[in-house]
Amino acid sequence: MMLKLFRENVRIALDSIKSQLLRTILTIVIIGIGIWALVGILSAVTALENTISGSFASMGSNTFNIQRYEFTVQRGGSGERKIINPVISYNNIREFIDRYDYPYTQTSVSFLGTRSAEVKYDNEKTDPEVQVFGVNEHYLENTGTKVEMGRELNFFDIQNNNKVCVIGSDFLKNLFETTNPIGKTISIRGAKFKVVGVLEEKGSTFGNNQDLKVLIPIQVARGIFTQPNINYTISIKVDKKELMQEAEDAAIVTFRNIRRLSPVEDNNFGIERSDDLINRIASITGVLETAAWIISVITILGSSIALMNIMLVSVTDRTREIGVRKAMGAKRSTISTQFFIETIVIGQFGCILGILLGILTGFIFAKVVD
């Protein structure tokens, strides 16, 4: 009996929706906008968090970097840096490699030679937007980067200054669209390099294409890129996670000695750990997610008020119908249930619309930031 009554109320609700189609559509759209805001904002924040975290996670697990500045640097009121740290020079990294011998660690060194190289192969060439890095044999492992084709730069390549390189995956889409690049020779600023490996695709982060780069032996890179004040980065990978803090402390002491800093002087270099970066990004996106929830709840509340007002208007317009039902013996609870079911049906249509739009918005945003 109850099931039959429920079906009847649903049928009446659908008939009422059809008879007031314009009002129903407006109500569904209002609810859909509220749900869209909730799902869309949260999806966008999640996509942003995943993109940023993935970018910094590529630093590699159980690693820390010695670099010129911390990830965040204090600035003065005019926007200028309060402290200008000296660059990490080649002599600095040579001394560090010679002095730092903490167990269960391996050290990679690298520098960015240029962000605007033009790479040539046969009669083809790229736009002048290729990043070229000088690296040693531990760079790929320490940064969590993997080779998809071919091999990595090895110890003998670095020691013998071999003219070999590992290229990003985007070169498969332009220079080597129909050709296997392994063993082929490319040209960078007139220097010839044999391709020995292709990196896995990593995508872009806020316009920074991580797949359009070339890795070459560090000494070879120093011979090509001779601009003054080249800044190097030191990356230390610790095989045992429980030794991370001790390894970091030892590295700080070693580099302070290299810089000849007294005990009362602050570090004039930065230390960044892979997990610190990810945690920092997580805290930032956590604030964004909280703000998104607040905005979404306000939007949902507004949609609920709009739905309530529209249903009140619907009840007012149908007072005659309600009177007829009461005259025929309908109970107040039965009439209330009918309007309640009608509200639920309209709400479900609005939810479906909002969820679909929200998922679509999140998907589009994820594609944009990727």
Secondary structure, DSSP 8 states (H G I E B T S, - for coil): -HHHHHHHHHHHHHHHHHHTHHHHHHHHHHHHHHHHHHHHHHHHHHHHHHHHHHHHHTT-TTEEEEESS-SS--B-TTS-BSS------HHHHHHHHHH---TTEEEEEEEEEEEEE-EEETTEE--S-EEEEEE-TTHHHHTT--EEEE----HHHHHTT-SEEEE-GGGGTTTTSSS--TT-EEEETTEEEEEEEEE----EETTEETTSEEEEEHHHHHHH---SS--EEEEEEESSGGGHHHHHHHHHHHHHHHTT--TTS--SSEEEEHHHHHHHHHHHHHHHHHHHHHHHHHHHHHHHHHHHHHHHHHHHHTHHHHHHHHHTT--HHHHHHHHHHHHHHHHHHHHHHHHHHHHHHHHHHHHHH-
